[in-house]
Amino acid sequence: MYDYIIGHILVGAFPVETRLPAEMQLAERLSVSRPVVRQALRRPRTDGILFKQIYRS
C-alpha cells in the first residue's frame, strides 16, 4: 500500500499538493478494507511525504 501511494505520487498519478482519493475509493481500488488504507497512510505522513489538512467551509 505504501509503495502504491508513493509510486503514484512519483509518476504524477497523484499530483503534488492535491488531495488523494478518499480512503473508501483507495480501499475499493485495492480490494482492501478502509482501516488498512488508513493505517497505510500513516507512514507517508510520519515520513513527511503527506500531510493531513482539514478543510472547513
Secondary structure, DSSP 8 states (H G I E B T S, - for coil): -HHHHHHHHHTTSS-TTS----HHHHHHHHT--HHHHHHHHHHHHHTTS--------
